[in-house]
Amino acid sequence: MVGRIARAHGIRGQVIVNADTDFPGERFQEGAELFVERGGRVQPVRVRSVRFQHDRPVIGLEGIETMTDAEALAGLELRIPVDRLVALPAGTYYHHDLVGCRVETTDGWSIGVVTSVDAAMGGSRLVVDGGSRGEILIPLVAEICTTVDVGGKRIVIAVPDGLLDLNVRST
């Protein structure tokens, strides 16, 4: 996902996007092709105009001309195909690559499976389904996540004292 349409902006069919990409200038530019899922179908949409307001893209999409058209898009995810993703530097990961990874401790104790990545508050945290323990939040930092094997869908963590108990959220 490169962003989610937050709401309509103005009367000319523009929308404000909550960007979820490290490359907003590249993803949201005139002529860029993005994809949305509506009614169970994936549809391409082309960016016809773009400007940034307080670091958020305000975009116009081809075929979306009125505020009513734009309001119908609120909440939709804007995506790109995997083959258009930019290669990331070593030690960095796309969130979707981490979802589904098994999380275990360095001594082999199973913690659970990553269900999402929370990138709020200036750092990323793995959201792990800990089964009967509920959701467990694990900081995505090299000191804790010592091995990230995206291909093998496995993350090994070195657990500081109290980390797991402090970061359990009831679901």
trRosetta pair geometry for C-beta under 8 A, 3 or more apart (Angstrom, degrees):
i j d omega theta_ij theta_ji phi_ij phi_ji
1 4 7.0 10 176 -56 129 82
1 20 5.2 15 110 79 98 135
1 77 4.8 -69 -127 -168 116 118
1 78 6.9 97 -163 69 73 51
1 79 5.4 -56 -104 -92 52 82
1 96 7.6 134 3 -53 76 118
2 19 6.9 -35 157 -151 69 73
2 20 6.2 166 176 66 18 75
2 21 4.4 4 -147 -48 76 131
2 27 4.6 -167 -170 -167 142 151
2 28 7.8 172 143 -46 124 86
2 34 6.7 -113 50 -126 132 117
2 78 5.3 -63 65 105 91 96
2 79 6.4 147 6 -117 85 27
2 80 5.8 51 -30 -9 127 102
3 17 4.2 37 154 173 143 114
3 18 5.9 164 -161 81 86 47
3 19 4.5 -44 -94 -113 116 42
3 20 5.2 165 -88 16 44 78
3 21 6.6 -62 -45 -5 85 102
3 24 8.0 74 -61 -116 128 92
3 27 7.4 148 -12 124 112 139
3 28 7.5 24 -5 -60 151 121
3 57 7.0 -49 -114 41 171 125
3 77 7.5 160 93 -157 38 57
3 78 4.6 2 64 48 83 116
4 17 7.0 149 71 -159 32 71
4 18 5.0 -11 58 57 87 103
4 20 6.8 47 -11 -13 84 122
4 75 6.8 -20 179 -158 106 29
4 76 7.1 173 -154 89 67 34
4 77 5.3 -37 -100 -102 79 59
4 78 7.0 -163 -85 10 26 80
5 15 4.8 -18 -149 162 107 143
5 16 7.5 113 -162 75 60 46
5 17 5.8 -45 -101 -102 50 72
5 18 8.0 -175 -95 17 3 77
5 73 4.8 -40 119 134 168 98
5 74 5.7 -127 116 -116 102 30
5 75 6.5 -30 73 27 87 23
5 76 5.0 19 25 53 118 81
5 77 8.0 -134 5 -73 78 15
5 78 6.7 100 -41 -35 84 102
6 15 7.2 154 47 172 65 89
6 16 4.6 -42 55 94 116 96
6 17 6.5 172 -3 -116 90 15
6 18 5.1 101 -61 -28 107 94
6 56 7.7 -15 2 -173 143 139
6 74 6.9 -24 131 -139 24 83
7 15 6.8 -180 96 -151 27 79
7 16 5.7 6 55 42 72 105
7 71 7.4 2 -163 -116 68 64
7 74 5.2 22 -105 -111 51 114
8 13 7.7 -69 -144 -138 101 26
8 14 7.3 105 -167 81 62 52
8 15 5.9 -58 -109 -101 40 71
8 16 7.9 41 112 7 8 82
8 67 5.1 92 167 -158 148 74
8 70 3.6 109 -116 110 97 115
8 71 4.6 -41 -31 -67 131 66
8 73 7.7 113 -74 48 77 95
8 74 6.9 -65 -26 -60 73 104
9 14 4.6 -55 71 101 97 100
9 15 6.0 137 8 -130 94 16
9 16 4.8 102 -50 -38 126 89
9 58 5.3 -81 78 -144 164 110
9 70 7.2 -107 26 162 54 153
10 14 5.3 33 47 41 112 111
10 67 7.0 -139 110 -88 42 100
11 66 7.1 -27 177 -155 65 60
11 67 4.9 -50 -128 -41 51 115
12 60 6.8 -35 120 -108 101 125
12 65 7.1 -58 -173 -172 56 51
12 66 7.7 -60 -145 -110 20 29
12 67 7.7 36 8 -55 21 73
13 60 5.9 73 98 -141 92 90
13 61 7.2 -112 148 47 108 72
13 64 4.2 159 -178 132 118 76
13 65 4.6 -115 -42 -167 148 5
13 66 5.4 35 -69 18 93 17
13 67 6.8 -115 -71 -61 44 32
13 69 5.2 -4 -121 71 102 119
13 70 4.8 168 -151 -48 46 109
14 49 7.1 -63 -101 79 109 115
14 58 5.5 34 164 169 128 90
14 59 6.4 170 -154 89 83 27
14 60 4.7 -56 -95 -77 80 77
14 70 6.3 12 66 -111 23 150
15 58 7.3 -177 88 -153 32 57
15 59 6.1 -21 59 63 80 77
15 60 7.9 137 14 -94 69 34
15 61 7.2 3 14 -9 114 108
15 64 7.5 -19 -22 134 109 154
15 70 5.0 -174 -67 -160 89 105
15 73 5.7 -69 -84 86 153 131
15 74 7.6 -165 -139 -80 119 61
16 53 7.4 -68 -118 55 106 119
16 56 5.7 27 -169 138 97 128
16 57 7.5 148 -156 88 48 52
16 58 5.5 -26 -97 -102 67 76
17 28 6.8 -171 54 -96 151 143
17 56 6.4 176 69 180 58 86
17 57 4.5 -9 49 70 116 101
17 58 7.5 -171 10 -85 80 27
17 59 6.1 20 -18 10 123 112
17 78 6.6 -20 -137 7 129 142
18 56 6.8 -33 -98 -134 43 113
19 24 4.7 -3 -153 -101 159 117
19 27 7.5 138 -142 73 108 133
19 28 7.1 -89 -100 -18 118 136
19 55 7.9 -105 29 148 129 79
19 56 6.6 -170 -6 -133 98 59
19 57 5.8 95 -61 2 112 105
20 119 7.7 134 -144 44 88 143
21 24 5.7 143 78 -69 102 61
21 27 5.1 55 82 -6 168 154
23 26 4.1 -28 162 40 110 118
23 27 5.5 111 101 -22 88 97
23 86 6.2 105 -40 3 156 144
24 27 5.9 -62 -133 45 31 103
24 28 5.5 -16 -178 24 71 112
24 52 7.5 85 134 -100 132 125
24 55 7.9 105 57 -177 169 73
24 57 6.1 -161 -171 -46 112 113
25 28 7.2 -62 -115 58 15 78
25 29 6.7 42 169 -62 52 107
26 29 6.7 -44 -155 -13 21 121
26 86 7.5 51 102 -46 162 135
27 32 6.3 106 174 -169 36 157
27 34 7.4 66 179 -86 89 112
27 80 7.0 -120 -131 -34 102 136
28 32 6.4 -123 -121 38 21 155
28 47 6.3 156 -154 -112 58 159
28 50 5.1 152 153 -136 90 143
28 57 4.1 -60 168 -120 169 154
28 59 5.8 -116 -156 -72 109 129
29 32 5.0 105 56 -36 67 115
29 47 6.6 124 83 87 28 146
29 50 6.0 -109 -121 34 27 153
30 47 5.8 -133 -119 112 30 98
30 48 6.7 16 -139 -176 84 21
30 49 6.4 9 -97 -102 99 30
30 50 6.0 -140 -53 12 67 102
31 46 6.6 -23 -150 -172 31 105
31 47 6.5 -31 32 69 21 87
32 46 7.1 160 80 -153 40 60
32 47 4.5 22 50 20 88 124
33 44 5.5 -17 -168 -164 106 113
33 45 7.4 149 -155 75 57 38
33 46 5.5 -29 -98 -98 68 76
33 47 7.9 -130 -68 4 25 80
33 80 7.9 107 98 -119 72 89
34 44 7.4 139 78 -157 35 61
34 45 5.4 -26 70 65 86 90
34 46 7.8 158 23 -94 70 26
34 47 6.9 66 -3 -40 109 96
34 78 4.5 -9 172 -168 141 100
34 79 6.7 126 -174 58 83 35
34 80 6.3 -70 -125 -72 65 77
35 42 5.4 12 178 -178 120 99
35 43 6.7 158 -154 79 71 35
35 44 5.6 -44 -97 -100 76 52
35 45 7.0 153 -104 16 23 79
35 78 7.3 127 60 -162 42 52
35 79 4.9 -46 69 71 94 87
35 80 6.7 138 15 -96 98 31
35 81 7.3 72 -4 -45 142 72
36 42 7.4 168 88 -150 30 56
36 43 5.7 -22 65 61 79 87
36 45 5.7 27 0 -10 108 126
36 73 7.3 -59 -138 -144 166 99
36 76 4.7 22 -151 165 122 132
36 77 6.8 155 -128 74 71 53
36 78 6.3 -36 -77 -99 87 55
36 79 7.3 144 -85 19 37 86
37 40 7.2 0 179 -130 98 10
37 41 6.9 170 -151 83 64 30
37 42 5.2 -34 -94 -93 78 65
37 43 7.5 142 -105 14 27 75
37 76 7.3 -177 53 -152 58 98
37 77 7.2 12 23 54 95 96
37 79 7.9 25 -21 14 92 130
38 41 6.3 -27 70 61 62 80
38 43 6.0 -27 29 13 103 125
38 76 6.8 -23 -73 -114 92 134
45 61 4.8 -16 176 -158 117 129
45 62 7.0 177 -168 46 66 81
45 63 7.6 -116 -134 46 85 116
45 64 7.9 19 -152 -17 122 120
45 78 7.7 -83 57 -124 125 96
46 61 6.8 128 70 -158 43 72
46 62 4.5 15 65 8 97 125
47 50 5.7 13 173 -50 128 112
47 59 5.3 -65 -135 -162 102 125
47 60 7.2 100 -165 72 61 54
47 61 6.3 -52 -104 -102 42 63
47 62 7.9 -5 37 -16 3 84
48 59 8.0 119 45 176 59 81
48 60 4.7 -63 69 104 96 100
48 61 6.3 118 6 -153 95 12
48 62 4.9 124 -51 -64 116 69
49 59 6.6 159 85 -157 59 52
49 60 3.8 32 42 31 100 116
50 57 5.9 -34 -153 -157 102 102
50 58 7.2 143 -154 76 49 53
50 59 4.9 -8 -100 -105 79 82
50 60 7.5 -131 -58 23 47 71
51 57 7.7 138 77 -152 32 56
51 58 5.3 -18 67 59 81 102
52 55 6.1 4 176 -120 117 19
52 56 6.6 146 -157 66 72 31
52 57 5.9 -43 -100 -93 73 49
52 58 7.1 161 -108 12 20 81
53 56 5.8 -34 69 62 72 86
53 58 5.2 37 2 -24 113 123
60 64 6.9 -165 -169 78 65 100
61 64 4.4 47 68 20 95 124
61 73 7.7 127 24 -87 146 166
63 69 7.7 -158 132 -174 65 144
64 69 4.4 178 -150 130 71 124
64 70 5.6 98 171 -75 120 70
64 73 6.9 -11 -120 -29 147 140
65 69 5.9 72 42 19 53 153
66 69 4.7 106 55 3 75 100
66 70 7.0 -142 99 -1 43 88
67 70 5.5 -57 -147 41 35 112
67 71 6.1 41 153 -27 68 104
68 71 5.7 -48 -144 30 30 114
68 72 6.9 36 154 -24 59 101
69 72 6.0 -58 -164 26 31 113
69 73 7.5 25 145 -18 61 105
70 73 5.8 -58 -163 28 41 113
70 74 7.9 66 144 -46 64 81
71 74 5.9 -18 -167 -17 47 114
73 76 5.1 -71 -172 19 70 127
80 84 4.7 -93 158 77 119 128
80 85 7.0 150 95 -66 116 66
81 84 5.2 89 66 4 79 103
82 85 5.8 -31 -164 -7 46 117
85 94 6.5 -36 -155 -71 147 148
88 92 4.4 -121 163 91 124 105
88 93 6.8 179 82 -84 158 20
88 94 6.8 -172 -25 -41 142 77
89 92 5.3 58 64 18 77 119
91 142 6.7 -17 -153 -82 119 118
93 97 5.2 -123 -176 72 101 123
93 98 5.5 93 127 -49 138 105
93 148 6.4 -109 -48 153 145 146
93 150 6.3 174 -131 -75 121 128
94 97 4.6 93 66 -3 85 106
94 98 7.6 -166 93 -7 49 84
95 98 5.9 -63 -158 34 39 108
95 99 6.8 44 150 -28 71 99
95 116 7.4 14 174 -170 117 60
95 117 4.0 -135 -138 40 103 133
95 119 7.2 -85 -80 -42 133 119
95 124 7.7 -148 -95 -145 98 135
96 99 5.7 -42 -148 22 40 115
97 150 4.6 -8 166 -144 116 126
98 101 5.4 -57 -166 4 54 128
98 114 5.2 -73 146 129 84 163
98 117 5.6 69 72 -59 135 124
98 126 6.6 -119 158 -112 132 102
98 140 7.8 -26 -131 -114 164 136
98 148 7.5 -40 -107 -155 98 118
98 150 7.2 -69 -77 -109 54 91
98 155 7.2 34 -149 -54 93 136
99 114 5.4 -129 -118 113 36 100
99 115 6.6 20 -141 -175 91 18
99 116 6.2 13 -100 -93 110 38
99 117 7.1 -106 -58 -20 84 90
100 113 6.5 -15 -147 -177 29 110
100 114 6.5 -37 23 68 24 89
100 153 5.7 -57 121 -146 92 120
101 113 7.0 161 81 -153 36 66
101 114 4.8 23 50 17 85 122
101 148 7.7 -14 -153 -151 164 76
101 149 7.9 146 -140 70 118 64
101 150 7.3 -71 -83 -118 125 48
101 153 4.8 -157 -110 -172 59 60
101 154 6.0 -162 -165 -62 92 11
101 155 4.9 68 139 -15 133 101
102 110 6.9 -53 -176 -137 108 96
102 112 7.8 -157 -149 119 58 23
102 113 5.8 -39 -100 -98 51 75
102 153 6.2 72 3 128 81 85
102 154 5.2 -15 60 -110 94 68
102 155 7.2 -175 87 28 46 69
103 110 7.6 104 84 -164 56 56
103 111 4.2 -50 104 62 102 118
103 112 5.8 2 48 61 106 58
103 113 6.9 177 7 -96 86 21
103 114 6.3 103 -39 -47 111 84
103 126 6.8 138 -81 131 144 151
103 128 5.2 -54 24 -120 148 139
103 138 6.8 163 -157 12 154 161
103 155 4.9 -20 -106 71 73 103
103 156 7.9 160 -157 -91 54 22
103 157 6.2 17 -173 -10 99 118
104 108 6.0 -11 166 -153 129 30
104 109 6.2 161 -163 77 80 39
104 110 5.2 -40 -103 -101 94 47
104 111 6.1 -171 -96 3 32 85
104 154 7.1 -24 18 -162 106 95
104 155 7.6 150 25 82 60 54
104 156 5.9 -29 75 -111 80 67
104 157 7.4 172 87 23 30 80
105 108 6.7 -34 71 35 77 21
105 109 4.3 13 28 48 118 94
105 111 6.7 111 -39 -44 78 103
105 156 7.2 50 167 -162 14 73
105 157 5.9 -54 -108 71 52 78
105 158 7.6 89 -158 -107 74 27
105 159 5.5 -41 -120 -13 111 118
106 146 6.7 26 -83 38 108 145
106 156 5.9 83 -89 171 58 110
106 157 7.3 -107 -35 88 75 35
106 158 5.3 26 -31 -93 127 70
106 159 7.8 -145 7 3 91 79
111 128 5.7 0 129 156 110 154
111 130 6.2 -55 170 -111 69 90
111 136 6.3 -104 175 68 109 153
111 138 7.6 50 149 -54 159 143
111 157 7.0 10 -18 32 151 129
111 164 7.2 -135 -129 -115 112 124
112 128 4.3 124 76 163 116 99
112 129 4.8 -158 173 84 128 52
112 130 4.2 -109 -40 -92 144 43
112 131 6.0 -158 -102 -14 107 80
112 133 7.7 -125 -49 53 132 113
112 136 6.4 140 26 29 135 117
113 128 6.6 151 71 -154 24 75
113 129 5.3 -10 58 47 81 101
114 117 7.2 13 -177 -63 120 78
114 126 5.0 -73 -116 -164 108 108
114 127 6.8 94 -156 68 66 53
114 128 5.6 -45 -91 -96 51 71
114 129 8.0 172 -105 8 4 77
114 155 7.0 62 -37 11 126 138
115 127 5.3 -66 61 105 89 98
115 128 7.0 142 4 -125 84 19
115 129 5.0 82 -39 -34 121 100
115 135 7.6 -80 35 -120 132 100
116 127 4.5 2 62 48 80 126
117 124 5.5 -3 176 -168 108 112
117 125 7.2 159 -162 77 61 41
117 126 6.1 -35 -109 -106 74 50
117 127 6.8 -157 -87 9 21 87
117 140 6.9 14 -145 -40 109 149
118 124 6.9 149 80 -156 49 57
118 125 4.7 -15 62 60 101 95
118 126 8.0 -152 21 -66 81 2
118 127 5.5 88 -22 -45 102 109
118 137 6.9 -34 34 -131 136 110
119 123 7.7 -139 -152 115 53 22
119 124 4.8 -20 -105 -100 71 83
119 125 8.0 -170 -77 22 31 64
123 139 6.5 -5 140 -145 131 96
123 140 7.3 177 164 51 86 81
123 141 7.4 -15 -167 -60 126 103
124 139 7.7 110 89 -162 53 54
124 140 4.1 -28 97 43 101 130
125 137 4.7 10 163 -172 135 97
125 138 6.3 148 -166 68 78 35
125 139 5.5 -46 -106 -97 81 41
125 140 6.1 -163 -102 -10 21 87
126 137 7.2 153 74 -156 52 45
126 138 4.4 -15 54 61 104 97
126 139 7.9 -15 14 61 80 6
126 140 5.6 114 -34 -68 85 96
126 145 7.5 115 -20 -79 133 131
126 155 7.1 -169 -95 92 165 167
127 135 5.8 -20 -169 -164 89 115
127 136 7.9 145 -160 72 42 43
127 137 6.2 -17 -102 -101 61 71
128 135 6.8 134 69 -161 49 59
128 136 4.5 -30 66 64 106 92
128 137 7.5 -177 18 -80 84 21
128 138 6.0 34 -12 -2 125 114
129 135 6.6 -38 -101 -102 45 64
130 133 3.7 -54 124 70 124 109
130 134 5.9 7 58 67 108 37
130 135 6.5 142 11 -127 96 11
130 136 4.3 77 -45 -16 131 112
130 168 6.8 -73 44 -122 156 95
133 136 6.4 17 113 -53 122 110
133 164 7.9 -23 174 170 153 106
133 168 5.6 -97 164 -129 96 127
134 168 5.4 93 68 -178 112 94
134 169 5.9 -141 140 85 122 45
134 170 4.8 -86 -120 -114 155 39
134 171 5.0 178 -147 -9 87 88
135 168 7.1 136 80 -161 50 52
135 169 4.3 -22 72 62 108 96
135 170 7.7 37 27 118 87 1
135 171 5.3 111 -20 -65 99 102
136 164 6.0 -15 -147 -146 132 76
136 167 5.6 73 -166 109 68 96
136 168 5.5 -27 -98 -98 75 63
136 169 7.6 -178 -82 17 24 73
137 167 4.2 -121 59 -177 82 112
137 169 6.5 57 -24 -15 105 111
138 144 6.4 -168 178 139 94 136
138 145 7.2 108 139 -65 116 98
138 157 6.1 -74 -165 -106 142 156
138 163 7.2 59 -120 158 76 120
138 167 6.7 131 -70 116 48 156
139 144 5.5 100 74 28 92 152
139 145 7.9 -136 101 -19 61 99
140 144 7.8 -115 -118 71 15 113
140 145 5.8 -1 -144 -7 54 146
141 144 5.3 69 64 21 84 99
141 145 6.5 138 64 19 34 92
142 145 6.5 -66 -111 67 26 77
142 146 7.3 71 179 -105 58 43
143 146 7.9 -14 175 -76 17 77
143 158 7.2 -89 156 63 55 120
144 157 5.3 -1 161 -153 78 96
144 158 6.0 -136 -140 58 39 74
144 159 7.5 56 -150 -96 91 37
144 160 7.0 -66 -101 -11 99 97
144 163 7.3 158 -131 -140 129 162
145 148 5.6 34 155 -59 116 102
145 155 5.6 -37 -147 -172 104 111
145 156 7.5 117 -161 74 54 46
145 157 5.6 -36 -96 -99 51 81
146 156 5.4 -53 65 98 92 96
146 157 6.7 139 9 -126 84 25
146 158 5.1 70 -33 -20 125 103
147 154 7.2 -9 117 116 109 94
147 155 6.7 169 91 -153 66 41
147 156 3.9 30 45 35 108 110
148 155 5.3 4 -111 -113 67 87
149 152 3.9 -6 133 45 124 109
149 153 7.3 -37 102 25 85 19
149 154 4.6 4 59 61 112 89
149 155 7.3 -164 29 -75 68 44
150 153 7.2 23 -175 -78 33 43
159 163 5.2 -146 -163 48 78 127
159 164 6.1 -9 -152 -30 131 105
160 163 4.8 99 61 -41 79 117
162 165 5.5 -70 -155 50 56 108
162 166 5.2 49 154 -23 90 113
163 166 6.2 -68 -145 40 22 106
163 167 6.1 -11 170 6 62 121
164 167 6.4 -76 -138 49 23 95
164 168 6.8 42 162 -49 62 96
165 168 6.5 -39 -153 -3 29 112
